[in-house]
């Protein structure tokens, strides 16, 4: 996966830096103790090495301050720990639906929503409310499980739940995963162009609705 990058970073790179830290600390101690005794060319090389090391450390100390200022100024919003603030500031009606889920849906109730690629807003209702879903970010499932049919089948099943014109097929898939609620938001409408909301009115009931999101209760 990713050309072996994850094997290199997680299984080798992090551990190597621990050893570098131990060896580097002792090397600096040894160097500082021996430096006064150096003579001739070796002493000049030692002084040059100290100057270069000092310069590199000084330059690296600039990054945390510059990066913090740069990233915070690009955000365009006030400082906050609220991960949903960007949606609220955009005028989206999605946070209202998420609040309803937090207040009215049990922690172990299963949601159905459109899965999608990593680092997108797919899977956001499950991720931002802490309720389980049939499938979330497909990229991470591929990374962890490769071509395992477990998640590939789920991806196709969710698509059929939203897109199938057959009420019985959609209901059978819903029952297979013991799903309790289904979300229809801009994500689902955009991804599943054949989505027919009236189908879910027949096999479920609307328990929440605003200008962007409809939540259906299933199996009742």
SVG drawing of the C-alpha trace seen along z (x, -y; Angstrom):
<svg xmlns="http://www.w3.org/2000/svg" viewBox="-45 -35 93 46">
<polyline fill="none" stroke="black" stroke-width="0.4" points="0.0,0.0 1.4,-3.4 4.6,-1.8 5.6,-0.5 5.6,-3.9 3.5,-2.9 5.8,0.1 8.8,-2.3 7.3,-5.0 5.5,-3.1 7.7,0.0 11.1,-1.5 11.3,-5.3 9.7,-6.0 11.9,-3.4 15.1,-4.6 14.5,-8.1 14.4,-6.7 17.8,-5.2 19.1,-8.4 17.9,-10.4 19.9,-8.2 23.0,-8.0 22.8,-11.7 22.5,-12.8 25.6,-10.8 27.5,-12.0 26.9,-15.6 28.1,-14.9 31.2,-13.2 31.9,-15.9 31.6,-18.7 34.0,-17.0 36.6,-16.3 36.3,-19.7 38.7,-21.6 41.4,-19.0 41.3,-19.2 44.2,-20.9 45.2,-21.9 42.9,-21.0 40.7,-18.8 39.9,-21.8 38.9,-24.0 36.7,-21.2 35.1,-20.9 34.4,-24.6 32.9,-24.6 30.7,-21.6 29.5,-23.5 28.6,-26.5 26.8,-24.4 24.8,-22.5 23.9,-25.8 22.7,-27.3 20.6,-24.2 19.0,-24.2 18.3,-27.9 16.7,-27.6 14.5,-24.6 13.2,-26.6 11.7,-29.1 9.4,-26.5 6.9,-26.0 6.2,-29.7 6.0,-30.3 3.8,-27.2 1.4,-28.1 1.0,-31.7 0.6,-30.6 -2.0,-27.8 -4.0,-29.9 -4.2,-32.9 -5.3,-30.7 -8.3,-29.3 -10.2,-32.5 -12.2,-31.8 -11.9,-32.3 -9.8,-30.0 -11.9,-27.0 -11.8,-23.4 -15.2,-22.8 -14.6,-20.5 -18.0,-21.4 -17.6,-25.2 -16.5,-25.4 -19.9,-23.8 -21.8,-26.2 -19.9,-29.2 -20.7,-28.0 -24.4,-28.2 -24.8,-24.4 -27.9,-22.7 -25.9,-19.5 -24.9,-20.4 -28.5,-20.6 -29.1,-17.1 -26.0,-15.9 -27.2,-17.5 -30.5,-15.7 -28.7,-12.3 -26.7,-13.0 -29.8,-13.8 -32.2,-11.2 -30.2,-8.2 -28.7,-5.6 -25.0,-5.0 -25.3,-1.5 -27.9,-2.3 -26.5,-1.8 -26.6,-4.6 -26.6,-4.3 -24.9,-7.1 -22.8,-7.3 -19.2,-6.0 -16.4,-7.7 -12.7,-8.5 -10.5,-9.4 -10.2,-13.0 -13.6,-13.9 -16.9,-14.7 -18.2,-11.2 -19.0,-9.3 -19.4,-12.5 -22.6,-11.7 -21.1,-8.6 -17.7,-10.1 -19.0,-13.3 -21.7,-11.7 -19.9,-8.6 -22.7,-6.3 -21.6,-3.2 -22.2,-3.0 -22.1,-0.2 -19.0,-1.7 -17.1,-5.0 -13.9,-6.0 -13.2,-3.3 -9.6,-4.4 -8.7,-3.4 -10.5,-0.1 -8.4,0.6 -5.3,-0.4 -6.1,1.9 -7.8,4.8 -6.6,4.7 -9.0,6.5 -10.9,8.1 -14.5,8.8 -15.8,7.7 -15.6,4.0 -16.0,4.2 -19.4,6.0 -20.5,3.4 -19.7,0.6 -21.8,2.2 -24.6,3.0 -24.9,-0.7 -25.0,-1.7 -27.9,0.7 -29.8,-0.5 -29.8,-4.0 -30.0,-3.3 -32.1,-0.2 -35.7,-0.8 -36.7,2.4 -38.1,1.8 -37.7,5.4 -34.0,5.5 -33.3,2.3 -35.2,3.5 -33.4,6.9 -30.0,5.2 -31.1,2.9 -32.1,5.9 -28.9,7.7 -26.9,4.9 -29.6,4.3 -29.6,0.6 -31.7,-1.7 -31.5,-5.1 -30.7,-6.3 -29.4,-9.7 -30.2,-11.5 -28.0,-14.6 -26.2,-16.4 -23.5,-13.7 -26.0,-10.9 -27.9,-12.9 -24.6,-13.7 -23.1,-10.2 -26.3,-8.2 -28.0,-10.1 -30.7,-7.4 -31.7,-7.9 -35.5,-8.0 -36.5,-9.5 -40.0,-8.2 -38.7,-4.6 -37.5,-5.4 -40.9,-6.9 -42.4,-3.5 -39.9,-1.4 -39.2,-3.8 -40.5,-7.1 -39.1,-10.6 -38.0,-11.6 -35.9,-14.6 -36.0,-17.0 -34.5,-20.4 -33.6,-22.1 -30.6,-19.8 -31.0,-16.6 -33.7,-13.9 -33.2,-11.2 -35.4,-8.1 -36.1,-5.7 -36.0,-2.1 -37.5,1.2 -40.4,-0.3"/>
</svg>
